[in-house]
Amino acid sequence: MKACTLVLTWFAVSSAGLLGAPPAPALTELNSSKLTKFMVRTDQLPSPLRRALAKTFHQNDLKLGNPGELVGGSVTYTGDPARSAPYRRLIFAFETQRYAYVYYQKGDPENGAACLIFDITDARRPRFVWGGADLETHFARNPSELRNRIQHGKLWDDHPYIW
């Protein structure tokens, strides 16, 4: 009985670090650094991926701004130019052979960034597999920086909070 308890305790402690991490195949592809496509505008995202993003954000049509465009939020004032701007804007996105990684900024009150990973094995139906909020105060500038943050557990992946 003590041996069984010890084994279960060891398993729980050793696997605790694995909970909430992106799927292992997504990490493997991310580590390979073999990007097949790099995107910096929403119109560069394949339409099936745009539909999957809209579904993930609980939107009928994707409302995602481009880099440099205004980003809206919940705190506005009369005449605020960001009042009708999308709540999220793309920072960049990229694809590997099997996955699409979408890194975007959120408006206030968070005013932070997050990354979503989609399995694009079936290019017509991308499937959301993981997402995490970037805990750094400065956004990643490129896929390499984002990869390092994901590998080192810097993205918080409490799904109900993020989306």
C-alpha positions in Angstrom: 0.0 0.0 0.0 2.8 2.4 0.9 4.6 1.6 -2.4 1.4 2.3 -4.4 0.9 5.6 -2.6 4.6 6.5 -3.2 4.3 5.7 -6.9 1.1 7.7 -7.3 2.5 10.7 -5.5 5.7 10.6 -7.6 3.5 10.4 -10.8 1.4 13.3 -9.7 4.4 15.5 -8.9 6.4 14.6 -12.0 3.5 15.1 -14.4 2.3 18.4 -12.8 4.8 20.3 -14.9 3.3 18.7 -18.0 -0.3 19.9 -17.4 -1.3 22.8 -19.4 1.6 22.6 -21.8 1.0 22.6 -25.6 0.7 19.2 -27.2 4.0 17.4 -27.5 3.9 17.3 -31.4 3.3 21.1 -31.5 6.3 21.7 -29.3 8.4 19.3 -31.4 7.5 21.2 -34.6 8.0 24.5 -32.9 11.5 23.5 -31.8 12.4 22.4 -35.3 12.1 26.1 -36.4 10.9 25.0 -39.9 8.3 27.7 -40.6 6.3 27.1 -43.8 4.5 30.5 -43.7 4.9 33.8 -41.8 1.9 36.2 -41.7 1.7 39.8 -40.4 -1.7 40.8 -41.7 -5.1 39.2 -41.1 -5.8 39.0 -44.9 -2.8 36.7 -45.1 -4.4 34.2 -42.8 -6.0 31.3 -44.7 -9.8 31.6 -44.6 -10.3 28.3 -42.7 -8.0 29.6 -40.0 -9.9 32.9 -39.9 -13.1 31.0 -39.4 -11.5 28.9 -36.6 -10.2 32.0 -34.9 -13.7 33.6 -35.0 -15.2 30.4 -33.5 -12.5 30.4 -30.8 -13.3 34.1 -30.0 -17.0 33.3 -30.0 -17.6 35.6 -33.0 -19.7 35.1 -36.1 -17.2 37.0 -38.3 -13.6 37.4 -37.2 -12.9 40.8 -35.7 -9.1 41.0 -35.5 -7.1 44.1 -36.4 -3.8 44.3 -38.1 -0.5 45.3 -36.5 -0.4 49.0 -36.0 -4.1 49.5 -36.2 -6.1 50.7 -33.2 -7.2 48.1 -30.6 -10.4 48.6 -28.7 -11.3 47.6 -25.1 -13.9 47.9 -22.5 -12.9 51.3 -21.2 -13.8 54.0 -23.7 -15.0 57.6 -23.8 -17.2 59.6 -26.1 -15.2 60.3 -29.3 -12.6 57.6 -28.5 -11.2 56.6 -31.9 -10.7 53.0 -30.6 -14.3 52.7 -29.6 -15.3 50.8 -32.7 -11.9 49.0 -33.1 -11.6 45.3 -32.7 -10.8 44.1 -29.2 -7.8 42.0 -30.6 -5.2 42.7 -33.2 -2.7 40.4 -34.8 0.9 40.7 -33.9 2.1 37.9 -36.2 1.2 34.3 -37.1 3.1 31.5 -38.6 2.7 27.9 -39.7 4.8 24.8 -39.4 4.0 21.6 -41.4 1.1 20.6 -39.0 0.3 23.6 -36.8 -0.6 27.3 -37.1 0.5 29.7 -34.3 -1.4 32.9 -34.0 0.1 35.6 -31.7 -2.2 38.6 -31.0 -2.7 41.5 -28.7 -5.8 42.0 -26.5 -7.2 45.4 -25.6 -7.9 46.8 -22.1 -8.2 46.0 -19.4 -5.6 43.2 -20.0 -3.7 45.0 -22.7 -1.6 41.8 -23.1 -0.8 39.2 -25.7 -1.7 35.6 -26.2 -0.9 32.7 -28.6 -3.3 30.2 -30.0 -2.2 26.9 -31.6 -4.3 25.2 -34.3 -3.8 21.8 -35.8 -4.0 22.4 -39.6 -3.5 18.8 -40.7 -6.9 19.2 -42.4 -6.4 22.6 -43.9 -10.1 23.0 -44.5 -10.9 22.5 -40.8 -8.2 23.8 -38.4 -8.7 22.6 -34.9 -7.9 24.6 -31.8 -5.4 22.6 -29.6 -3.9 25.1 -27.1 -3.7 28.7 -26.1 -1.8 30.7 -23.6 -1.6 34.3 -22.4 1.9 35.9 -22.6 3.1 36.8 -19.2 5.9 39.1 -20.4 5.3 42.9 -20.4 6.9 43.3 -23.9 5.4 41.3 -26.7 7.5 38.8 -28.6 9.0 40.4 -31.7 9.3 37.2 -33.8 8.6 33.5 -33.8 11.9 32.6 -32.2 11.1 34.8 -29.1 7.6 33.3 -28.9 9.0 29.8 -29.2 11.4 30.4 -26.3 8.5 31.8 -24.1 6.3 28.7 -24.9 9.2 26.3 -24.2 10.0 28.0 -20.8 6.4 28.0 -19.6 5.9 31.8 -19.8 2.4 31.5 -21.3 -0.4 31.1 -18.9 -3.1 28.7 -20.3 -6.1 29.1 -18.1 -8.6 28.8 -21.0 -11.7 30.5 -19.4 -9.7 33.6 -18.5 -8.0 34.0 -21.9 -10.8 33.8 -24.4 
